[in-house]
Amino acid sequence: MQLCGFPAAEVEFDRAGELVGDRGAAVRELAADPAVTDLIVLTHGGNDGHLVARLLYSALAGSMRAVAGGLPGRRIAFACVLWPSRKLAGLEPGAGLAERLDQLRDLVPGQRLTIDAAADLVPALTVRATARTAFAAALLSVATRGADDREDASTQLFTLPGGTVMDRLGTTGFADAAAHLLDFLAYYEIKARADEVGVRGLAPLLATVGGPKLHLVGHSFGGRLVTAAANTRPAGSLATLTLLQAAFSHHGFAADWDDGQAGPRPGAFRRVLDERVVTGPILVTHTANDLAVGVAYAIASRIAGRTASAGDASSAYGAIGRNGAQRTAEAVPAELLPVGGSYRWRPGVPHNLLADRFVRSHTDVCGPQIAHALWSAIAAS
C-alpha cells in the first residue's frame, strides 16, 4: 500500500480495542522492512466512517510530500489506524434531541430500552421536575463506567442527583439541559473508547513493532488515543508524539492541577513525561479558532457548578486543543511556524504550538505548516 508515494499499511481496531482484519500483520510487515527508519502512526478523531479517516491521512501525507518529500538518510512509512470513533451529533447543524438520542443508542447499543424510556420523557422536561430527574438518571445509568475522572467533571457527574444535573445544565432552559447532557455523554463514550483502543489495542501492537523509530500522531479523540497508548509504554520507546487539536484536558500532562485537594493530583497522562516515554519533542497544536474541541469542557464547567468558566487557559476545565498543556512546568510556549521556519525543540516535553494563524477550525490540521512541523520534529528525533 502507498500513501502519497510513501509506504503505508492500515490497522483496524474494534470498539473494545481488539485487532480486526489482518490483526496488524501489514503494519508489522511494514515495520520489519530494514529500509524503513521511521514509522508514523496516524490516528483520526471523531469521524463517521473510514472514508473520512482515509481522506485525512491522504491530505496530511500529501502535505508532507509537498513540503519536503523526505529527510537525508531516513525513510518514513505510515501506519494508518482505523477505529470506531464518532463525530458528536450535537456539532451537526440543526441537530436536535432526536439525533443526539440516536447517537447515544449507537454508542451504547445494549442500552436501547433505557434510552427509549428517557426519550419518552422529553415532552415533559419543561413542565415536570420528576421527569427531568428520571430523564437524567436513566441516561447516566447507561454510561460505560471506568473512564470518569475529575479533569472533565465526569466523576462529579455520576455522583450528582439527576435533578441537580438538569438544573446545572439548564441555565438556558431544560431542552438545552437535555442536549448538553446528551452531548457530554456522547463525548464521554467516545473518550472511553479512545482509551480502550489506545491501551488495549494500539499499545500492545506497538510493543510488537521493532526496528524503526515510532512517531505517534493523533487528531482530536485520536490525540487522546495515542496519548493513552504512550502512557503505557516504557521509557524511551517513542521518538515523537504529535497532538493535533487533541480532545483531552489541558491538565492531562500536569504534575498537580487541582489546588482544592491536599497532595498532588497529576493529570491522566503525566506518566508520559515522568517516565520520559518520548525521546524527541511532543507537539501540541492549540487555538481558540477550534470551537468544537471545547464543547465538552464548557459543559463540564456547568456540571461542576462553574457556569462563568470561559474554557480558556485559566479555567479549571479546558481542552488541550484549545489551550495547550497547562499547569505543566515543562511545557514550552511556541508557535506553529510557516514552512521554512526554524524550531528549537526540547526532548521529551510538550511544545504548545499556538496555531491561530494556520489552523482555522477543528479539522484544519493537514496544512503545509503542520507538515513542516512534523518533518522538523522527526529530523530532531
C-alpha positions as semicolon CSV with decimal commas, in nm:
position;residue;x (nm);y (nm);z (nm)
1;M;0,000;0,000;0,000
2;Q;0,116;0,352;-0,081
3;L;0,006;0,683;0,071
4;C;0,107;0,976;-0,149
5;G;0,417;0,783;-0,254
6;F;0,512;0,673;0,098
7;P;0,493;0,306;0,202
8;A;0,190;0,254;0,425
9;A;-0,035;0,000;0,591
10;E;-0,371;0,011;0,767
11;V;-0,461;-0,142;1,100
12;E;-0,815;-0,162;1,235
13;F;-0,948;-0,197;1,590
14;D;-1,300;-0,262;1,716
15;R;-1,466;-0,071;1,999
16;A;-1,308;-0,299;2,259
17;G;-0,959;-0,236;2,125
18;E;-0,932;-0,577;1,959
19;L;-0,748;-0,606;1,628
20;V;-0,968;-0,693;1,332
21;G;-0,896;-0,774;0,968
22;D;-0,534;-0,884;0,929
23;R;-0,478;-0,826;1,303
24;G;-0,188;-0,589;1,249
25;A;0,011;-0,814;1,016
26;A;0,054;-0,545;0,749
27;V;0,191;-0,294;0,999
28;R;0,433;-0,546;1,146
29;E;0,549;-0,642;0,798
30;L;0,599;-0,277;0,707
31;A;0,798;-0,211;1,024
32;A;1,013;-0,517;0,958
33;D;1,138;-0,367;0,631
34;P;1,503;-0,277;0,709
35;A;1,480;0,020;0,474
36;V;1,214;0,189;0,692
37;T;1,378;0,407;0,956
38;D;1,072;0,592;1,088
39;L;0,713;0,471;1,127
40;I;0,450;0,744;1,162
41;V;0,133;0,615;1,329
42;L;-0,165;0,829;1,221
43;T;-0,482;0,820;1,429
44;H;-0,801;1,001;1,333
45;G;-1,055;1,166;1,559
46;G;-1,433;1,179;1,554
47;N;-1,522;1,056;1,205
48;D;-1,830;0,876;1,082
49;G;-1,673;0,606;0,870
50;H;-1,330;0,505;0,747
51;L;-1,355;0,708;0,426
52;V;-1,325;1,036;0,617
53;A;-1,025;0,900;0,808
54;R;-0,853;0,794;0,488
55;L;-0,911;1,138;0,337
56;L;-0,748;1,296;0,644
57;Y;-0,445;1,066;0,617
58;S;-0,408;1,130;0,246
59;A;-0,427;1,507;0,294
60;L;-0,165;1,508;0,570
61;A;0,071;1,274;0,385
62;G;0,021;1,483;0,071
63;S;0,125;1,796;0,259
64;M;0,432;1,619;0,392
65;R;0,523;1,507;0,041
66;A;0,475;1,859;-0,095
67;V;0,672;2,031;0,182
68;A;0,981;1,812;0,196
69;G;0,936;1,467;0,048
70;G;1,187;1,314;0,285
71;L;1,495;1,352;0,504
72;P;1,853;1,254;0,415
73;G;1,927;0,906;0,540
74;R;1,571;0,847;0,660
75;R;1,284;0,656;0,501
76;I;0,943;0,708;0,655
77;A;0,635;0,489;0,636
78;F;0,281;0,534;0,766
79;A;0,067;0,309;0,983
80;C;-0,291;0,431;0,943
81;V;-0,516;0,346;1,238
82;L;-0,889;0,290;1,184
83;W;-1,113;0,276;1,491
84;P;-1,487;0,323;1,557
85;S;-1,493;0,684;1,669
86;R;-1,783;0,919;1,607
87;K;-1,836;1,287;1,539
88;L;-2,052;1,440;1,810
89;A;-2,407;1,464;1,678
90;G;-2,453;1,792;1,861
91;L;-2,193;1,957;1,636
92;E;-2,401;1,897;1,325
93;P;-2,609;2,195;1,205
94;G;-2,971;2,160;1,306
95;A;-2,913;1,859;1,532
96;G;-3,188;1,814;1,789
97;L;-3,258;1,578;2,076
98;A;-3,368;1,301;1,839
99;E;-3,030;1,295;1,664
100;R;-2,847;1,307;1,995
101;L;-3,052;1,020;2,136
102;D;-2,986;0,816;1,821
103;Q;-2,613;0,869;1,864
104;L;-2,622;0,750;2,224
105;R;-2,815;0,440;2,113
106;D;-2,534;0,373;1,865
107;L;-2,260;0,429;2,122
108;V;-2,414;0,202;2,388
109;P;-2,622;-0,043;2,181
110;G;-2,704;-0,266;2,476
111;Q;-2,899;0,012;2,646
112;R;-3,161;0,095;2,384
113;L;-3,460;0,022;2,608
114;T;-3,336;0,257;2,879
115;I;-3,258;0,530;2,626
116;D;-3,602;0,483;2,469
117;A;-3,759;0,527;2,813
118;A;-3,563;0,851;2,857
119;A;-3,677;0,968;2,514
120;D;-4,040;0,918;2,618
121;L;-3,986;1,175;2,896
122;V;-3,871;1,454;2,662
123;P;-4,214;1,617;2,616
124;A;-4,246;1,659;2,994
125;L;-3,900;1,801;3,065
126;T;-4,008;2,164;3,069
127;V;-4,307;2,110;3,299
128;R;-4,225;1,830;3,543
129;A;-3,926;1,817;3,776
130;T;-3,980;1,444;3,826
131;A;-3,948;1,391;3,451
132;R;-3,619;1,582;3,444
133;T;-3,483;1,379;3,734
134;A;-3,585;1,050;3,575
135;F;-3,452;1,155;3,233
136;A;-3,105;1,234;3,368
137;A;-3,096;0,929;3,594
138;A;-3,185;0,699;3,304
139;L;-2,918;0,842;3,075
140;L;-2,649;0,840;3,344
141;S;-2,725;0,475;3,414
142;V;-2,627;0,368;3,060
143;A;-2,279;0,524;3,064
144;T;-1,975;0,300;3,039
145;R;-1,815;0,341;3,379
146;G;-1,441;0,343;3,433
147;A;-1,345;0,643;3,221
148;D;-1,472;0,902;3,468
149;D;-1,218;1,145;3,609
150;R;-1,206;1,488;3,770
151;E;-1,031;1,657;3,477
152;D;-1,360;1,679;3,287
153;A;-1,600;1,668;3,586
154;S;-1,730;1,325;3,484
155;T;-1,655;1,192;3,833
156;Q;-1,883;1,460;3,975
157;L;-2,148;1,396;3,712
158;F;-2,200;1,037;3,821
159;T;-2,239;1,135;4,188
160;L;-2,498;1,411;4,137
161;P;-2,874;1,352;4,159
162;G;-3,046;1,367;3,822
163;G;-3,241;1,677;3,916
164;T;-2,924;1,863;4,014
165;V;-2,761;1,770;3,684
166;M;-3,053;1,911;3,487
167;D;-3,065;2,226;3,698
168;R;-2,694;2,296;3,644
169;L;-2,715;2,229;3,272
170;G;-3,045;2,411;3,228
171;T;-2,947;2,774;3,273
172;T;-3,093;2,848;2,928
173;G;-3,383;2,603;2,950
174;F;-3,440;2,236;3,016
175;A;-3,443;2,138;2,649
176;D;-3,089;2,277;2,634
177;A;-3,008;2,087;2,953
178;A;-3,110;1,763;2,782
179;A;-2,898;1,848;2,477
180;H;-2,596;1,933;2,695
181;L;-2,629;1,607;2,889
182;L;-2,654;1,401;2,570
183;D;-2,357;1,583;2,416
184;F;-2,147;1,521;2,726
185;L;-2,240;1,153;2,745
186;A;-2,153;1,108;2,376
187;Y;-1,817;1,277;2,440
188;Y;-1,766;1,053;2,744
189;E;-1,837;0,732;2,550
190;I;-1,601;0,828;2,266
191;K;-1,337;0,924;2,521
192;A;-1,376;0,585;2,693
193;R;-1,348;0,410;2,357
194;A;-1,032;0,606;2,269
195;D;-0,874;0,500;2,598
196;E;-0,973;0,137;2,540
197;V;-0,833;0,126;2,187
198;G;-0,516;0,307;2,292
199;V;-0,441;0,090;2,595
200;R;-0,574;-0,249;2,482
201;G;-0,517;-0,216;2,109
202;L;-0,251;0,023;1,987
203;A;-0,006;-0,005;2,277
204;P;0,026;-0,387;2,254
205;L;0,066;-0,360;1,877
206;L;0,347;-0,107;1,919
207;A;0,519;-0,347;2,157
208;T;0,548;-0,597;1,870
209;V;0,693;-0,343;1,627
210;G;1,071;-0,338;1,635
211;G;1,323;-0,152;1,426
212;P;1,204;0,191;1,313
213;K;1,160;0,496;1,530
214;L;0,797;0,541;1,628
215;H;0,615;0,872;1,583
216;L;0,257;0,889;1,710
217;V;0,025;1,148;1,554
218;G;-0,334;1,189;1,672
219;H;-0,613;1,429;1,578
220;S;-0,900;1,514;1,816
221;F;-1,002;1,198;2,006
222;G;-0,721;1,026;1,817
223;G;-0,488;1,251;2,015
224;R;-0,628;1,102;2,332
225;L;-0,596;0,752;2,186
226;V;-0,226;0,783;2,103
227;T;-0,152;0,952;2,436
228;A;-0,331;0,674;2,624
229;A;-0,115;0,427;2,432
230;A;0,201;0,627;2,507
231;N;0,106;0,634;2,875
232;T;0,158;0,257;2,897
233;R;0,485;0,239;2,703
234;P;0,830;0,211;2,863
235;A;1,081;0,493;2,883
236;G;1,243;0,588;2,555
237;S;1,011;0,379;2,339
238;L;0,868;0,663;2,127
239;A;1,057;0,912;1,913
240;T;0,791;1,185;1,892
241;L;0,430;1,247;1,989
242;T;0,215;1,496;1,797
243;L;-0,129;1,606;1,915
244;L;-0,333;1,788;1,651
245;Q;-0,622;1,971;1,819
246;A;-0,643;1,691;2,072
247;A;-0,961;1,625;2,268
248;F;-0,850;1,579;2,626
249;S;-0,798;1,801;2,927
250;H;-0,542;2,080;2,917
251;H;-0,428;1,939;3,253
252;G;-0,354;1,596;3,105
253;F;0,025;1,633;3,146
254;A;0,015;1,838;3,469
255;A;0,209;1,731;3,777
256;D;-0,058;1,881;4,004
257;W;-0,361;2,054;3,862
258;D;-0,610;2,067;4,150
259;D;-0,549;2,336;4,413
260;G;-0,852;2,221;4,608
261;Q;-0,704;1,892;4,719
262;A;-0,433;1,809;4,970
263;G;-0,139;1,648;4,797
264;P;-0,061;1,638;4,425
265;R;-0,321;1,544;4,167
266;P;-0,137;1,458;3,845
267;G;-0,302;1,467;3,504
268;A;-0,420;1,148;3,342
269;F;-0,112;1,125;3,118
270;R;0,156;1,265;3,347
271;R;0,347;0,937;3,329
272;V;0,444;1,016;2,967
273;L;0,662;1,299;3,099
274;D;0,774;1,148;3,429
275;E;0,893;0,827;3,265
276;R;1,045;1,004;2,962
277;V;0,850;0,781;2,727
278;V;0,917;1,016;2,434
279;T;1,280;1,082;2,346
280;G;1,211;1,362;2,099
281;P;0,969;1,655;2,108
282;I;0,599;1,642;2,195
283;L;0,398;1,874;1,969
284;V;0,064;2,019;2,084
285;T;-0,126;2,240;1,840
286;H;-0,386;2,464;2,004
287;T;-0,606;2,754;1,900
288;A;-0,918;2,940;2,006
289;N;-1,030;2,901;1,644
290;D;-1,120;2,542;1,731
291;L;-1,473;2,576;1,867
292;A;-1,554;2,205;1,862
293;V;-1,279;2,080;2,091
294;G;-1,401;2,282;2,389
295;V;-1,770;2,187;2,380
296;A;-1,746;1,910;2,640
297;Y;-1,538;2,125;2,875
298;A;-1,791;2,408;2,871
299;I;-2,049;2,150;2,978
300;A;-1,806;2,016;3,240
301;S;-1,786;2,362;3,393
302;R;-2,163;2,366;3,432
303;I;-2,164;2,018;3,582
304;A;-1,914;2,141;3,840
305;G;-2,123;2,450;3,908
306;R;-1,879;2,692;3,742
307;T;-2,109;2,847;3,484
308;A;-1,886;3,151;3,430
309;S;-1,591;2,946;3,304
310;A;-1,464;3,061;2,964
311;G;-1,278;2,739;2,888
312;D;-0,953;2,931;2,842
313;A;-0,610;2,852;2,986
314;S;-0,708;2,979;3,331
315;S;-1,023;2,768;3,351
316;A;-1,049;2,457;3,565
317;Y;-1,195;2,273;3,266
318;G;-1,050;2,321;2,920
319;A;-0,921;2,126;2,621
320;I;-0,556;2,085;2,533
321;G;-0,651;2,157;2,171
322;R;-0,785;2,494;2,286
323;N;-0,518;2,598;2,536
324;G;-0,215;2,369;2,509
325;A;-0,072;2,183;2,808
326;Q;-0,149;2,381;3,124
327;R;-0,004;2,357;3,476
328;T;0,281;2,169;3,313
329;A;0,609;2,330;3,414
330;E;0,800;2,155;3,137
331;A;0,573;2,282;2,859
332;V;0,744;2,513;2,610
333;P;0,539;2,806;2,474
334;A;0,585;2,832;2,098
335;E;0,402;2,896;1,771
336;L;0,319;2,689;1,468
337;L;0,559;2,838;1,214
338;P;0,535;2,895;0,839
339;V;0,707;2,646;0,611
340;G;1,080;2,709;0,643
341;G;1,056;2,838;0,999
342;S;1,315;2,711;1,245
343;Y;1,200;2,522;1,555
344;R;1,404;2,478;1,872
345;W;1,282;2,150;2,014
346;R;1,349;2,012;2,360
347;P;1,342;1,635;2,413
348;G;1,059;1,467;2,597
349;V;0,844;1,771;2,678
350;P;0,530;1,932;2,531
351;H;0,565;2,227;2,296
352;N;0,246;2,433;2,297
353;L;0,225;2,541;1,933
354;L;-0,016;2,834;1,913
355;A;-0,181;2,774;1,577
356;D;-0,411;3,076;1,540
357;R;-0,252;3,179;1,209
358;F;-0,279;2,846;1,032
359;V;-0,548;2,630;1,197
360;R;-0,891;2,780;1,133
361;S;-1,111;2,503;1,270
362;H;-1,106;2,167;1,445
363;T;-1,043;1,970;1,127
364;D;-0,795;2,210;0,965
365;V;-0,491;2,003;1,059
366;C;-0,342;1,895;0,727
367;G;-0,183;2,217;0,604
368;P;0,179;2,263;0,498
369;Q;0,266;2,428;0,829
370;I;0,161;2,113;1,017
371;A;0,363;1,902;0,773
372;H;0,668;2,124;0,821
373;A;0,644;2,091;1,200
374;L;0,622;1,712;1,168
375;W;0,928;1,694;0,942
376;S;1,120;1,918;1,181
377;A;1,031;1,705;1,483
378;I;1,121;1,381;1,303
379;A;1,455;1,528;1,199
380;A;1,526;1,624;1,561
381;S;1,447;1,277;1,695
